[in-house]
């Protein structure tokens, strides 16, 4: 597992409770992979397959390992796609937030790692996903705001 200090799904909490119910770490990782799959389908199935094959060949990173090595995945997308990687990363993040029942706000200067780190941590180190238990609908504000808004 990549130990970047940004994300390590397996060592975070064993279970999360997003708006739609209790989810294990494995289910959270699968939700992330589904968000990746959906975003990479935008340019088409052939392109998605080619991207996964190139990432596996050039970075020794298989699809299933993406949640554990998100920083490597981010760098691979940048090299393979160039500037459009930012658009794909934002789409992946939006898909992931949507699947977790969270409101999404795009940030021009964030990478995929920062979006997922934002989900994972908040001011004071509190996990946003822990907070969802007591909020039926939530907007995650950026770190500049330092707040989580309940609806």
C-alpha atoms as a printed R data frame, in Angstrom:
    type eleno elety resid chain resno       x      y       z
1   ATOM     1    CA   UNK     A     1   0.000  0.000   0.000
2   ATOM     2    CA   UNK     A     2   1.157  3.495  -0.813
3   ATOM     3    CA   UNK     A     3   1.846  5.450   2.313
4   ATOM     4    CA   UNK     A     4   1.620  9.038   1.097
5   ATOM     5    CA   UNK     A     5  -0.190 10.403   4.092
6   ATOM     6    CA   UNK     A     6  -3.007 11.453   1.748
7   ATOM     7    CA   UNK     A     7  -5.109  8.348   1.501
8   ATOM     8    CA   UNK     A     8  -4.947  4.835   2.697
9   ATOM     9    CA   UNK     A     9  -8.457  3.387   2.563
10  ATOM    10    CA   UNK     A    10  -7.517  0.125   4.235
11  ATOM    11    CA   UNK     A    11  -5.964  1.795   7.256
12  ATOM    12    CA   UNK     A    12  -8.689  4.410   7.634
13  ATOM    13    CA   UNK     A    13 -11.835  3.071   9.302
14  ATOM    14    CA   UNK     A    14 -13.071 -0.446   8.756
15  ATOM    15    CA   UNK     A    15 -16.608  0.799   8.173
16  ATOM    16    CA   UNK     A    16 -18.035  4.110   6.983
17  ATOM    17    CA   UNK     A    17 -21.588  5.347   7.236
18  ATOM    18    CA   UNK     A    18 -22.496  7.509   4.263
19  ATOM    19    CA   UNK     A    19 -25.944  8.979   3.769
20  ATOM    20    CA   UNK     A    20 -27.340  5.728   2.366
21  ATOM    21    CA   UNK     A    21 -26.117  3.321   5.058
22  ATOM    22    CA   UNK     A    22 -23.163  1.531   6.597
23  ATOM    23    CA   UNK     A    23 -20.396  0.680   4.120
24  ATOM    24    CA   UNK     A    24 -17.280 -1.402   4.714
25  ATOM    25    CA   UNK     A    25 -13.846 -0.265   3.587
26  ATOM    26    CA   UNK     A    26 -14.002 -2.867   0.797
27  ATOM    27    CA   UNK     A    27 -17.369 -1.496  -0.341
28  ATOM    28    CA   UNK     A    28 -15.971  2.034  -0.252
29  ATOM    29    CA   UNK     A    29 -13.043  0.933  -2.428
30  ATOM    30    CA   UNK     A    30 -15.457 -0.742  -4.852
31  ATOM    31    CA   UNK     A    31 -17.520  2.461  -4.976
32  ATOM    32    CA   UNK     A    32 -14.371  4.370  -5.893
33  ATOM    33    CA   UNK     A    33 -13.565  1.860  -8.643
34  ATOM    34    CA   UNK     A    34 -17.106  2.173 -10.021
35  ATOM    35    CA   UNK     A    35 -16.671  5.961 -10.098
36  ATOM    36    CA   UNK     A    36 -13.381  5.520 -11.992
37  ATOM    37    CA   UNK     A    37 -14.993  3.105 -14.462
38  ATOM    38    CA   UNK     A    38 -17.913  5.453 -15.088
39  ATOM    39    CA   UNK     A    39 -15.697  8.500 -15.683
40  ATOM    40    CA   UNK     A    40 -13.328  6.645 -17.995
41  ATOM    41    CA   UNK     A    41 -16.310  5.469 -20.067
42  ATOM    42    CA   UNK     A    42 -17.018  9.046 -21.162
43  ATOM    43    CA   UNK     A    43 -14.477  8.825 -24.016
44  ATOM    44    CA   UNK     A    44 -15.641  5.260 -24.724
45  ATOM    45    CA   UNK     A    45 -15.027  1.622 -23.784
46  ATOM    46    CA   UNK     A    46 -12.005  1.244 -26.078
47  ATOM    47    CA   UNK     A    47 -10.329  4.313 -24.577
48  ATOM    48    CA   UNK     A    48 -11.064  3.151 -21.020
49  ATOM    49    CA   UNK     A    49  -9.564 -0.265 -21.759
50  ATOM    50    CA   UNK     A    50  -6.506  1.349 -23.358
51  ATOM    51    CA   UNK     A    51  -5.993  3.623 -20.333
52  ATOM    52    CA   UNK     A    52  -6.207  0.711 -17.877
53  ATOM    53    CA   UNK     A    53  -3.818 -1.360 -20.011
54  ATOM    54    CA   UNK     A    54  -1.309  1.486 -20.268
55  ATOM    55    CA   UNK     A    55  -1.456  2.162 -16.525
56  ATOM    56    CA   UNK     A    56  -0.932 -1.520 -15.771
57  ATOM    57    CA   UNK     A    57   1.931 -1.851 -18.252
58  ATOM    58    CA   UNK     A    58   3.720  1.424 -17.452
59  ATOM    59    CA   UNK     A    59   2.988  1.759 -13.734
60  ATOM    60    CA   UNK     A    60   2.385 -1.855 -12.668
61  ATOM    61    CA   UNK     A    61  -0.933 -0.641 -11.276
62  ATOM    62    CA   UNK     A    62  -3.958 -2.851 -11.746
63  ATOM    63    CA   UNK     A    63  -7.471 -1.441 -11.600
64  ATOM    64    CA   UNK     A    64  -8.179 -3.115  -8.246
65  ATOM    65    CA   UNK     A    65  -5.143 -1.375  -6.702
66  ATOM    66    CA   UNK     A    66  -6.266  2.171  -7.530
67  ATOM    67    CA   UNK     A    67  -7.817  2.905  -4.094
68  ATOM    68    CA   UNK     A    68  -4.557  1.907  -2.389
69  ATOM    69    CA   UNK     A    69  -2.322  3.841  -4.802
70  ATOM    70    CA   UNK     A    70  -4.377  6.885  -5.699
71  ATOM    71    CA   UNK     A    71  -1.338  9.168  -6.049
72  ATOM    72    CA   UNK     A    72   0.199  6.815  -8.629
73  ATOM    73    CA   UNK     A    73  -3.121  6.648 -10.480
74  ATOM    74    CA   UNK     A    74  -3.270 10.458 -10.518
75  ATOM    75    CA   UNK     A    75   0.257 10.729 -11.931
76  ATOM    76    CA   UNK     A    76  -0.475  8.060 -14.544
77  ATOM    77    CA   UNK     A    77  -3.577  9.917 -15.739
78  ATOM    78    CA   UNK     A    78  -1.560 13.130 -16.019
79  ATOM    79    CA   UNK     A    79   1.102 11.463 -18.160
80  ATOM    80    CA   UNK     A    80  -1.325  9.511 -20.341
81  ATOM    81    CA   UNK     A    81  -4.020 12.162 -20.833
82  ATOM    82    CA   UNK     A    82  -2.195 15.429 -20.282
83  ATOM    83    CA   UNK     A    83  -4.425 18.427 -19.553
84  ATOM    84    CA   UNK     A    84  -7.699 16.457 -19.956
85  ATOM    85    CA   UNK     A    85  -6.678 14.359 -16.908
86  ATOM    86    CA   UNK     A    86  -7.956 17.193 -14.708
87  ATOM    87    CA   UNK     A    87 -11.418 16.895 -16.272
88  ATOM    88    CA   UNK     A    88 -11.462 13.102 -15.864
89  ATOM    89    CA   UNK     A    89 -10.257 13.359 -12.256
90  ATOM    90    CA   UNK     A    90 -12.996 15.854 -11.419
91  ATOM    91    CA   UNK     A    91 -15.563 13.570 -13.042
92  ATOM    92    CA   UNK     A    92 -14.277 10.604 -11.010
93  ATOM    93    CA   UNK     A    93 -14.533 12.681  -7.832
94  ATOM    94    CA   UNK     A    94 -18.063 13.860  -8.707
95  ATOM    95    CA   UNK     A    95 -19.154 10.283  -9.411
96  ATOM    96    CA   UNK     A    96 -17.670  9.129  -6.098
97  ATOM    97    CA   UNK     A    97 -19.331 11.932  -4.097
98  ATOM    98    CA   UNK     A    98 -22.649 11.201  -5.842
99  ATOM    99    CA   UNK     A    99 -22.390  7.488  -5.055
100 ATOM   100    CA   UNK     A   100 -21.787  8.365  -1.391
101 ATOM   101    CA   UNK     A   101 -24.786 10.692  -1.343
102 ATOM   102    CA   UNK     A   102 -22.605 13.798  -0.863
103 ATOM   103    CA   UNK     A   103 -22.921 17.157  -2.592
104 ATOM   104    CA   UNK     A   104 -19.976 17.906  -4.856
105 ATOM   105    CA   UNK     A   105 -18.199 21.228  -5.318
106 ATOM   106    CA   UNK     A   106 -15.481 21.405  -7.953
107 ATOM   107    CA   UNK     A   107 -12.163 23.120  -7.243
108 ATOM   108    CA   UNK     A   108  -9.939 24.182 -10.150
109 ATOM   109    CA   UNK     A   109  -6.692 23.537  -8.306
110 ATOM   110    CA   UNK     A   110  -7.549 20.136  -6.747
111 ATOM   111    CA   UNK     A   111  -6.391 16.750  -7.964
112 ATOM   112    CA   UNK     A   112  -8.205 13.475  -7.472
113 ATOM   113    CA   UNK     A   113  -6.075 12.869  -4.367
114 ATOM   114    CA   UNK     A   114  -7.210 16.134  -2.796
115 ATOM   115    CA   UNK     A   115 -10.880 15.397  -3.472
116 ATOM   116    CA   UNK     A   116 -10.636 12.024  -1.759
117 ATOM   117    CA   UNK     A   117  -8.480 13.377   1.022
118 ATOM   118    CA   UNK     A   118 -11.192 15.986   1.544
119 ATOM   119    CA   UNK     A   119 -13.814 13.280   1.926
120 ATOM   120    CA   UNK     A   120 -11.587 11.437   4.363
121 ATOM   121    CA   UNK     A   121 -10.516 14.304   6.608
122 ATOM   122    CA   UNK     A   122 -11.798 17.626   7.851
123 ATOM   123    CA   UNK     A   123 -10.563 20.229  10.261
124 ATOM   124    CA   UNK     A   124  -9.467 18.608  13.480
125 ATOM   125    CA   UNK     A   125  -8.876 15.308  11.695
126 ATOM   126    CA   UNK     A   126 -12.546 14.293  11.930
127 ATOM   127    CA   UNK     A   127 -13.673 12.026   9.138
128 ATOM   128    CA   UNK     A   128 -16.463 13.576   7.076
129 ATOM   129    CA   UNK     A   129 -17.885 10.125   6.599
130 ATOM   130    CA   UNK     A   130 -18.194  9.741  10.365
131 ATOM   131    CA   UNK     A   131 -20.260 12.926  10.472
132 ATOM   132    CA   UNK     A   132 -22.752 11.722   7.899
133 ATOM   133    CA   UNK     A   133 -24.286  9.377  10.460
134 ATOM   134    CA   UNK     A   134 -26.051 12.300  12.117
135 ATOM   135    CA   UNK     A   135 -26.887 14.227   8.921
136 ATOM   136    CA   UNK     A   136 -29.330 13.021   6.314
137 ATOM   137    CA   UNK     A   137 -28.089 15.407   3.611
138 ATOM   138    CA   UNK     A   138 -24.745 17.117   3.683
139 ATOM   139    CA   UNK     A   139 -22.744 19.608   1.662
140 ATOM   140    CA   UNK     A   140 -18.997 19.294   1.962
141 ATOM   141    CA   UNK     A   141 -17.511 22.774   1.861
142 ATOM   142    CA   UNK     A   142 -13.899 23.341   0.858
143 ATOM   143    CA   UNK     A   143 -11.114 23.497   3.433
144 ATOM   144    CA   UNK     A   144 -11.094 27.282   3.090
145 ATOM   145    CA   UNK     A   145 -14.545 27.267   4.696
146 ATOM   146    CA   UNK     A   146 -13.638 24.644   7.287
147 ATOM   147    CA   UNK     A   147 -17.244 23.595   7.742
148 ATOM   148    CA   UNK     A   148 -19.707 20.886   6.927
149 ATOM   149    CA   UNK     A   149 -23.196 22.166   6.181
150 ATOM   150    CA   UNK     A   150 -26.317 20.202   7.101
151 ATOM   151    CA   UNK     A   151 -29.536 20.533   5.121
